[in-house]
């Protein structure tokens, strides 16, 4: 039976940070995903998503009803122009939570695993409280510092800037690839293979899996369950 969310994806609610930044904007921490595509379904407010990959820098408006998605390797930064609220759909549910994302910290931080881990950590897990918000804001500001330098280098013609960042990101996460593969095989891959099994059964006239149909329901997360994410405050759903 299918017990995870359809397609083996992850879903969360996101209220993008409204904290101002060094370049005069408000929003979240720029970062990249190494194996997972990400989608935004905008449900309220207004803002933008800034993206940087080898095709260049882009700024895409976000208004209610907009759907955008970007593939692994796309550095992205959510900008909040006013109460921006998003439903985030992540490929390979479980992989993003297992460290698939890398902040765009300055190069000297990315080069030192201990320094990176210290900069990425919050004071007390991911729970929402004043001390953690201060940590999240400091982390966000450091990521923006690195992002602005990365963008400046790339737009000035230094095409190697992004590859330098990717190289550092892969090195930082290299000890997690086996764990990520296990999560992918038991999650998104298993979900796709079940569809193949169902199709084969239907062709043979076997509809046994339809007899096992059921409804899954997840209530809205309680306010105390909110988390501080990379881009904002998260309503997290455990859909396993």
C-alpha positions as protocol buffer text, in pm:
chain_id: "A"
residue {
  index: 1
  type: UNK
  ca { x: 0 y: 0 z: 0 }
}
residue {
  index: 2
  type: UNK
  ca { x: 99 y: 362 z: -52 }
}
residue {
  index: 3
  type: UNK
  ca { x: 156 y: 514 z: 292 }
}
residue {
  index: 4
  type: UNK
  ca { x: 370 y: 811 z: 191 }
}
residue {
  index: 5
  type: UNK
  ca { x: 252 y: 1123 z: 10 }
}
residue {
  index: 6
  type: UNK
  ca { x: 191 y: 1057 z: -363 }
}
residue {
  index: 7
  type: UNK
  ca { x: 503 y: 1034 z: -570 }
}
residue {
  index: 8
  type: UNK
  ca { x: 732 y: 1014 z: -268 }
}
residue {
  index: 9
  type: UNK
  ca { x: 751 y: 1393 z: -245 }
}
residue {
  index: 10
  type: UNK
  ca { x: 760 y: 1619 z: 61 }
}
residue {
  index: 11
  type: UNK
  ca { x: 525 y: 1908 z: 139 }
}
residue {
  index: 12
  type: UNK
  ca { x: 561 y: 2199 z: 381 }
}
residue {
  index: 13
  type: UNK
  ca { x: 406 y: 2540 z: 438 }
}
residue {
  index: 14
  type: UNK
  ca { x: 648 y: 2834 z: 424 }
}
residue {
  index: 15
  type: UNK
  ca { x: 612 y: 3188 z: 554 }
}
residue {
  index: 16
  type: UNK
  ca { x: 918 y: 3360 z: 408 }
}
residue {
  index: 17
  type: UNK
  ca { x: 1131 y: 3558 z: 653 }
}
residue {
  index: 18
  type: UNK
  ca { x: 1052 y: 3930 z: 660 }
}
residue {
  index: 19
  type: UNK
  ca { x: 1390 y: 4026 z: 804 }
}
residue {
  index: 20
  type: UNK
  ca { x: 1575 y: 4296 z: 603 }
}
residue {
  index: 21
  type: UNK
  ca { x: 1910 y: 4209 z: 449 }
}
residue {
  index: 22
  type: UNK
  ca { x: 2235 y: 4382 z: 357 }
}
residue {
  index: 23
  type: UNK
  ca { x: 2113 y: 4461 z: 4 }
}
residue {
  index: 24
  type: UNK
  ca { x: 1788 y: 4615 z: 125 }
}
residue {
  index: 25
  type: UNK
  ca { x: 1560 y: 4319 z: 53 }
}
residue {
  index: 26
  type: UNK
  ca { x: 1374 y: 4088 z: 292 }
}
residue {
  index: 27
  type: UNK
  ca { x: 1375 y: 3712 z: 271 }
}
residue {
  index: 28
  type: UNK
  ca { x: 1546 y: 3381 z: 322 }
}
residue {
  index: 29
  type: UNK
  ca { x: 1886 y: 3215 z: 295 }
}
residue {
  index: 30
  type: UNK
  ca { x: 2025 y: 3145 z: -53 }
}
residue {
  index: 31
  type: UNK
  ca { x: 2112 y: 2778 z: -98 }
}
residue {
  index: 32
  type: UNK
  ca { x: 2130 y: 2494 z: -348 }
}
residue {
  index: 33
  type: UNK
  ca { x: 2002 y: 2135 z: -356 }
}
residue {
  index: 34
  type: UNK
  ca { x: 2237 y: 1869 z: -486 }
}
residue {
  index: 35
  type: UNK
  ca { x: 1984 y: 1598 z: -581 }
}
residue {
  index: 36
  type: UNK
  ca { x: 1632 y: 1739 z: -537 }
}
residue {
  index: 37
  type: UNK
  ca { x: 1414 y: 1964 z: -748 }
}
residue {
  index: 38
  type: UNK
  ca { x: 1195 y: 2211 z: -556 }
}
residue {
  index: 39
  type: UNK
  ca { x: 860 y: 2368 z: -641 }
}
residue {
  index: 40
  type: UNK
  ca { x: 682 y: 2674 z: -502 }
}
residue {
  index: 41
  type: UNK
  ca { x: 303 y: 2706 z: -509 }
}
residue {
  index: 42
  type: UNK
  ca { x: 234 y: 3064 z: -397 }
}
residue {
  index: 43
  type: UNK
  ca { x: -75 y: 3092 z: -176 }
}
residue {
  index: 44
  type: UNK
  ca { x: -48 y: 3447 z: -42 }
}
residue {
  index: 45
  type: UNK
  ca { x: 138 y: 3776 z: -41 }
}
residue {
  index: 46
  type: UNK
  ca { x: 398 y: 3885 z: -291 }
}
residue {
  index: 47
  type: UNK
  ca { x: 766 y: 3838 z: -354 }
}
residue {
  index: 48
  type: UNK
  ca { x: 1031 y: 3704 z: -588 }
}
residue {
  index: 49
  type: UNK
  ca { x: 1267 y: 3412 z: -622 }
}
residue {
  index: 50
  type: UNK
  ca { x: 1620 y: 3492 z: -731 }
}
residue {
  index: 51
  type: UNK
  ca { x: 1795 y: 3205 z: -906 }
}
residue {
  index: 52
  type: UNK
  ca { x: 2148 y: 3152 z: -1031 }
}
residue {
  index: 53
  type: UNK
  ca { x: 2274 y: 2865 z: -1245 }
}
residue {
  index: 54
  type: UNK
  ca { x: 2492 y: 2830 z: -1554 }
}
residue {
  index: 55
  type: UNK
  ca { x: 2213 y: 2981 z: -1763 }
}
residue {
  index: 56
  type: UNK
  ca { x: 2249 y: 3303 z: -1564 }
}
residue {
  index: 57
  type: UNK
  ca { x: 2078 y: 3507 z: -1292 }
}
residue {
  index: 58
  type: UNK
  ca { x: 1698 y: 3535 z: -1297 }
}
residue {
  index: 59
  type: UNK
  ca { x: 1443 y: 3707 z: -1076 }
}
residue {
  index: 60
  type: UNK
  ca { x: 1091 y: 3561 z: -1104 }
}
residue {
  index: 61
  type: UNK
  ca { x: 785 y: 3738 z: -953 }
}
residue {
  index: 62
  type: UNK
  ca { x: 579 y: 3538 z: -703 }
}
residue {
  index: 63
  type: UNK
  ca { x: 209 y: 3618 z: -667 }
}
residue {
  index: 64
  type: UNK
  ca { x: -84 y: 3403 z: -547 }
}
residue {
  index: 65
  type: UNK
  ca { x: -144 y: 3116 z: -788 }
}
residue {
  index: 66
  type: UNK
  ca { x: 208 y: 3119 z: -931 }
}
residue {
  index: 67
  type: UNK
  ca { x: 388 y: 2785 z: -959 }
}
residue {
  index: 68
  type: UNK
  ca { x: 763 y: 2776 z: -1015 }
}
residue {
  index: 69
  type: UNK
  ca { x: 1016 y: 2498 z: -983 }
}
residue {
  index: 70
  type: UNK
  ca { x: 1389 y: 2462 z: -1023 }
}
residue {
  index: 71
  type: UNK
  ca { x: 1619 y: 2167 z: -1065 }
}
residue {
  index: 72
  type: UNK
  ca { x: 1924 y: 2058 z: -861 }
}
residue {
  index: 73
  type: UNK
  ca { x: 2215 y: 2300 z: -895 }
}
residue {
  index: 74
  type: UNK
  ca { x: 1996 y: 2611 z: -910 }
}
residue {
  index: 75
  type: UNK
  ca { x: 2101 y: 2848 z: -633 }
}
residue {
  index: 76
  type: UNK
  ca { x: 1782 y: 3013 z: -508 }
}
residue {
  index: 77
  type: UNK
  ca { x: 1683 y: 3290 z: -271 }
}
residue {
  index: 78
  type: UNK
  ca { x: 1324 y: 3371 z: -169 }
}
residue {
  index: 79
  type: UNK
  ca { x: 1255 y: 3746 z: -143 }
}
residue {
  index: 80
  type: UNK
  ca { x: 956 y: 3861 z: 62 }
}
residue {
  index: 81
  type: UNK
  ca { x: 788 y: 4178 z: -66 }
}
residue {
  index: 82
  type: UNK
  ca { x: 492 y: 4140 z: 170 }
}
residue {
  index: 83
  type: UNK
  ca { x: 354 y: 3843 z: 364 }
}
residue {
  index: 84
  type: UNK
  ca { x: 483 y: 3589 z: 112 }
}
residue {
  index: 85
  type: UNK
  ca { x: 340 y: 3243 z: 184 }
}
residue {
  index: 86
  type: UNK
  ca { x: 421 y: 2933 z: -17 }
}
residue {
  index: 87
  type: UNK
  ca { x: 345 y: 2562 z: -26 }
}
residue {
  index: 88
  type: UNK
  ca { x: 679 y: 2395 z: -96 }
}
residue {
  index: 89
  type: UNK
  ca { x: 684 y: 2062 z: -277 }
}
residue {
  index: 90
  type: UNK
  ca { x: 1019 y: 1881 z: -263 }
}
residue {
  index: 91
  type: UNK
  ca { x: 1136 y: 1593 z: -479 }
}
residue {
  index: 92
  type: UNK
  ca { x: 1263 y: 1282 z: -299 }
}
residue {
  index: 93
  type: UNK
  ca { x: 1093 y: 1333 z: 37 }
}
residue {
  index: 94
  type: UNK
  ca { x: 1346 y: 1271 z: 313 }
}
residue {
  index: 95
  type: UNK
  ca { x: 1653 y: 1370 z: 113 }
}
residue {
  index: 96
  type: UNK
  ca { x: 1623 y: 1746 z: 171 }
}
residue {
  index: 97
  type: UNK
  ca { x: 1580 y: 1680 z: 543 }
}
residue {
  index: 98
  type: UNK
  ca { x: 1893 y: 1461 z: 532 }
}
residue {
  index: 99
  type: UNK
  ca { x: 2114 y: 1751 z: 432 }
}
residue {
  index: 100
  type: UNK
  ca { x: 2069 y: 1774 z: 54 }
}
residue {
  index: 101
  type: UNK
  ca { x: 2085 y: 2155 z: 73 }
}
residue {
  index: 102
  type: UNK
  ca { x: 2402 y: 2367 z: 98 }
}
residue {
  index: 103
  type: UNK
  ca { x: 2410 y: 2732 z: 202 }
}
residue {
  index: 104
  type: UNK
  ca { x: 2599 y: 2981 z: -14 }
}
residue {
  index: 105
  type: UNK
  ca { x: 2837 y: 3077 z: 263 }
}
residue {
  index: 106
  type: UNK
  ca { x: 3162 y: 3258 z: 174 }
}
residue {
  index: 107
  type: UNK
  ca { x: 3431 y: 3039 z: 19 }
}
residue {
  index: 108
  type: UNK
  ca { x: 3645 y: 3020 z: 333 }
}
residue {
  index: 109
  type: UNK
  ca { x: 3350 y: 2876 z: 529 }
}
residue {
  index: 110
  type: UNK
  ca { x: 3263 y: 2627 z: 256 }
}
residue {
  index: 111
  type: UNK
  ca { x: 3624 y: 2508 z: 256 }
}
residue {
  index: 112
  type: UNK
  ca { x: 3615 y: 2410 z: 624 }
}
residue {
  index: 113
  type: UNK
  ca { x: 3364 y: 2142 z: 726 }
}
residue {
  index: 114
  type: UNK
  ca { x: 3372 y: 2241 z: 1095 }
}
residue {
  index: 115
  type: UNK
  ca { x: 3326 y: 2608 z: 1012 }
}
residue {
  index: 116
  type: UNK
  ca { x: 3038 y: 2526 z: 778 }
}
residue {
  index: 117
  type: UNK
  ca { x: 2863 y: 2310 z: 1038 }
}
residue {
  index: 118
  type: UNK
  ca { x: 2895 y: 2583 z: 1302 }
}
residue {
  index: 119
  type: UNK
  ca { x: 2761 y: 2849 z: 1065 }
}
residue {
  index: 120
  type: UNK
  ca { x: 2469 y: 2629 z: 953 }
}
residue {
  index: 121
  type: UNK
  ca { x: 2359 y: 2521 z: 1301 }
}
residue {
  index: 122
  type: UNK
  ca { x: 2086 y: 2692 z: 1501 }
}
residue {
  index: 123
  type: UNK
  ca { x: 2124 y: 2751 z: 1872 }
}
residue {
  index: 124
  type: UNK
  ca { x: 1864 y: 2494 z: 1977 }
}
residue {
  index: 125
  type: UNK
  ca { x: 1745 y: 2268 z: 1699 }
}
residue {
  index: 126
  type: UNK
  ca { x: 1492 y: 2422 z: 1460 }
}
residue {
  index: 127
  type: UNK
  ca { x: 1229 y: 2532 z: 1711 }
}
residue {
  index: 128
  type: UNK
  ca { x: 1090 y: 2884 z: 1686 }
}
residue {
  index: 129
  type: UNK
  ca { x: 1206 y: 3108 z: 1970 }
}
residue {
  index: 130
  type: UNK
  ca { x: 1400 y: 3433 z: 2002 }
}
residue {
  index: 131
  type: UNK
  ca { x: 1747 y: 3281 z: 2040 }
}
residue {
  index: 132
  type: UNK
  ca { x: 1699 y: 3051 z: 1743 }
}
residue {
  index: 133
  type: UNK
  ca { x: 1559 y: 3331 z: 1530 }
}
residue {
  index: 134
  type: UNK
  ca { x: 1874 y: 3531 z: 1602 }
}
residue {
  index: 135
  type: UNK
  ca { x: 2081 y: 3228 z: 1492 }
}
residue {
  index: 136
  type: UNK
  ca { x: 1870 y: 3182 z: 1178 }
}
residue {
  index: 137
  type: UNK
  ca { x: 1906 y: 3548 z: 1088 }
}
residue {
  index: 138
  type: UNK
  ca { x: 2285 y: 3537 z: 1136 }
}
residue {
  index: 139
  type: UNK
  ca { x: 2300 y: 3223 z: 921 }
}
residue {
  index: 140
  type: UNK
  ca { x: 2085 y: 3387 z: 654 }
}
residue {
  index: 141
  type: UNK
  ca { x: 2304 y: 3699 z: 646 }
}
residue {
  index: 142
  type: UNK
  ca { x: 2620 y: 3493 z: 602 }
}
residue {
  index: 143
  type: UNK
  ca { x: 2459 y: 3300 z: 315 }
}
residue {
  index: 144
  type: UNK
  ca { x: 2359 y: 3627 z: 147 }
}
residue {
  index: 145
  type: UNK
  ca { x: 2715 y: 3755 z: 182 }
}
residue {
  index: 146
  type: UNK
  ca { x: 2842 y: 3452 z: -7 }
}
residue {
  index: 147
  type: UNK
  ca { x: 2558 y: 3462 z: -259 }
}
residue {
  index: 148
  type: UNK
  ca { x: 2617 y: 3827 z: -351 }
}
residue {
  index: 149
  type: UNK
  ca { x: 2986 y: 3755 z: -406 }
}
residue {
  index: 150
  type: UNK
  ca { x: 2906 y: 3444 z: -610 }
}
residue {
  index: 151
  type: UNK
  ca { x: 2662 y: 3638 z: -826 }
}
residue {
  index: 152
  type: UNK
  ca { x: 2909 y: 3925 z: -871 }
}
residue {
  index: 153
  type: UNK
  ca { x: 3185 y: 3688 z: -981 }
}
residue {
  index: 154
  type: UNK
  ca { x: 2958 y: 3500 z: -1222 }
}
residue {
  index: 155
  type: UNK
  ca { x: 2808 y: 3813 z: -1381 }
}
residue {
  index: 156
  type: UNK
  ca { x: 3154 y: 3967 z: -1421 }
}
residue {
  index: 157
  type: UNK
  ca { x: 3249 y: 3675 z: -1644 }
}
residue {
  index: 158
  type: UNK
  ca { x: 3400 y: 3429 z: -1395 }
}
residue {
  index: 159
  type: UNK
  ca { x: 3220 y: 3120 z: -1525 }
}
residue {
  index: 160
  type: UNK
  ca { x: 3420 y: 2900 z: -1286 }
}
residue {
  index: 161
  type: UNK
  ca { x: 3257 y: 3067 z: -983 }
}
residue {
  index: 162
  type: UNK
  ca { x: 2958 y: 2833 z: -982 }
}
residue {
  index: 163
  type: UNK
  ca { x: 3167 y: 2524 z: -1039 }
}
residue {
  index: 164
  type: UNK
  ca { x: 3391 y: 2626 z: -749 }
}
residue {
  index: 165
  type: UNK
  ca { x: 3079 y: 2646 z: -532 }
}
residue {
  index: 166
  type: UNK
  ca { x: 2947 y: 2311 z: -658 }
}
residue {
  index: 167
  type: UNK
  ca { x: 3283 y: 2147 z: -589 }
}
residue {
  index: 168
  type: UNK
  ca { x: 3284 y: 2275 z: -232 }
}
residue {
  index: 169
  type: UNK
  ca { x: 2919 y: 2172 z: -182 }
}
residue {
  index: 170
  type: UNK
  ca { x: 2979 y: 1816 z: -305 }
}
residue {
  index: 171
  type: UNK
  ca { x: 3285 y: 1783 z: -84 }
}
residue {
  index: 172
  type: UNK
  ca { x: 3086 y: 1896 z: 220 }
}
residue {
  index: 173
  type: UNK
  ca { x: 2818 y: 1631 z: 164 }
}
residue {
  index: 174
  type: UNK
  ca { x: 3024 y: 1343 z: 25 }
}
residue {
  index: 175
  type: UNK
  ca { x: 2986 y: 1128 z: 337 }
}
residue {
  index: 176
  type: UNK
  ca { x: 2604 y: 1127 z: 304 }
}
residue {
  index: 177
  type: UNK
  ca { x: 2555 y: 987 z: -44 }
}
residue {
  index: 178
  type: UNK
  ca { x: 2499 y: 627 z: 69 }
}
residue {
  index: 179
  type: UNK
  ca { x: 2231 y: 739 z: 314 }
}
residue {
  index: 180
  type: UNK
  ca { x: 2065 y: 951 z: 45 }
}
residue {
  index: 181
  type: UNK
  ca { x: 2055 y: 654 z: -191 }
}
residue {
  index: 182
  type: UNK
  ca { x: 1883 y: 441 z: 73 }
}
residue {
  index: 183
  type: UNK
  ca { x: 1622 y: 713 z: 127 }
}
residue {
  index: 184
  type: UNK
  ca { x: 1564 y: 748 z: -246 }
}
residue {
  index: 185
  type: UNK
  ca { x: 1526 y: 373 z: -298 }
}
residue {
  index: 186
  type: UNK
  ca { x: 1278 y: 337 z: -11 }
}
residue {
  index: 187
  type: UNK
  ca { x: 1090 y: 656 z: -99 }
}
residue {
  index: 188
  type: UNK
  ca { x: 1056 y: 804 z: -448 }
}
residue {
  index: 189
  type: UNK
  ca { x: 1189 y: 499 z: -635 }
}
residue {
  index: 190
  type: UNK
  ca { x: 968 y: 258 z: -441 }
}
residue {
  index: 191
  type: UNK
  ca { x: 667 y: 482 z: -511 }
}
residue {
  index: 192
  type: UNK
  ca { x: 735 y: 477 z: -885 }
}
residue {
  index: 193
  type: UNK
  ca { x: 790 y: 102 z: -886 }
}
residue {
  index: 194
  type: UNK
  ca { x: 454 y: 46 z: -711 }
}
residue {
  index: 195
  type: UNK
  ca { x: 287 y: 222 z: -1003 }
}
residue {
  index: 196
  type: UNK
  ca { x: 459 y: -19 z: -1240 }
}
residue {
  index: 197
  type: UNK
  ca { x: 343 y: -316 z: -1031 }
}
residue {
  index: 198
  type: UNK
  ca { x: -13 y: -182 z: -1033 }
}
residue {
  index: 199
  type: UNK
  ca { x: -11 y: -137 z: -1410 }
}
residue {
  index: 200
  type: UNK
  ca { x: 115 y: -491 z: -1461 }
}
residue {
  index: 201
  type: UNK
  ca { x: -155 y: -623 z: -1229 }
}
residue {
  index: 202
  type: UNK
  ca { x: -431 y: -430 z: -1408 }
}
residue {
  index: 203
  type: UNK
  ca { x: -320 y: -565 z: -1745 }
}
residue {
  index: 204
  type: UNK
  ca { x: -357 y: -914 z: -1599 }
}
residue {
  index: 205
  type: UNK
  ca { x: -707 y: -834 z: -1471 }
}
residue {
  index: 206
  type: UNK
  ca { x: -589 y: -818 z: -1109 }
}
residue {
  index: 207
  type: UNK
  ca { x: -735 y: -526 z: -914 }
}
residue {
  index: 208
  type: UNK
  ca { x: -645 y: -653 z: -568 }
}
residue {
  index: 209
  type: UNK
  ca { x: -466 y: -328 z: -480 }
}
residue {
  index: 210
  type: UNK
  ca { x: -795 y: -138 z: -528 }
}
residue {
  index: 211
  type: UNK
  ca { x: -949 y: -336 z: -243 }
}
residue {
  index: 212
  type: UNK
  ca { x: -685 y: -192 z: -10 }
}
residue {
  index: 213
  type: UNK
  ca { x: -782 y: 169 z: -85 }
}
residue {
  index: 214
  type: UNK
  ca { x: -771 y: 404 z: 213 }
}
residue {
  index: 215
  type: UNK
  ca { x: -771 y: 771 z: 309 }
}
residue {
  index: 216
  type: UNK
  ca { x: -482 y: 945 z: 483 }
}
residue {
  index: 217
  type: UNK
  ca { x: -539 y: 1268 z: 673 }
}
residue {
  index: 218
  type: UNK
  ca { x: -292 y: 1507 z: 832 }
}
residue {
  index: 219
  type: UNK
  ca { x: -425 y: 1798 z: 1041 }
}
residue {
  index: 220
  type: UNK
  ca { x: -271 y: 2142 z: 1024 }
}
residue {
  index: 221
  type: UNK
  ca { x: 47 y: 2159 z: 1234 }
}
residue {
  index: 222
  type: UNK
  ca { x: 11 y: 2321 z: 1575 }
}
residue {
  index: 223
  type: UNK
  ca { x: 181 y: 2660 z: 1621 }
}
residue {
  index: 224
  type: UNK
  ca { x: 433 y: 2499 z: 1857 }
}
residue {
  index: 225
  type: UNK
  ca { x: 536 y: 2261 z: 1577 }
}
residue {
  index: 226
  type: UNK
  ca { x: 661 y: 2537 z: 1347 }
}
residue {
  index: 227
  type: UNK
  ca { x: 1027 y: 2520 z: 1248 }
}
residue {
  index: 228
  type: UNK
  ca { x: 1286 y: 2769 z: 1134 }
}
residue {
  index: 229
  type: UNK
  ca { x: 1391 y: 2670 z: 784 }
}
residue {
  index: 230
  type: UNK
  ca { x: 1636 y: 2809 z: 535 }
}
residue {
  index: 231
  type: UNK
  ca { x: 1386 y: 3048 z: 378 }
}
residue {
  index: 232
  type: UNK
  ca { x: 1134 y: 3110 z: 653 }
}
residue {
  index: 233
  type: UNK
  ca { x: 910 y: 2964 z: 921 }
}
residue {
  index: 234
  type: UNK
  ca { x: 789 y: 2618 z: 824 }
}
residue {
  index: 235
  type: UNK
  ca { x: 472 y: 2423 z: 883 }
}
residue {
  index: 236
  type: UNK
  ca { x: 616 y: 2073 z: 863 }
}
residue {
  index: 237
  type: UNK
  ca { x: 405 y: 1769 z: 770 }
}
residue {
  index: 238
  type: UNK
  ca { x: 524 y: 1419 z: 853 }
}
residue {
  index: 239
  type: UNK
  ca { x: 368 y: 1243 z: 555 }
}
residue {
  index: 240
  type: UNK
  ca { x: 528 y: 904 z: 613 }
}
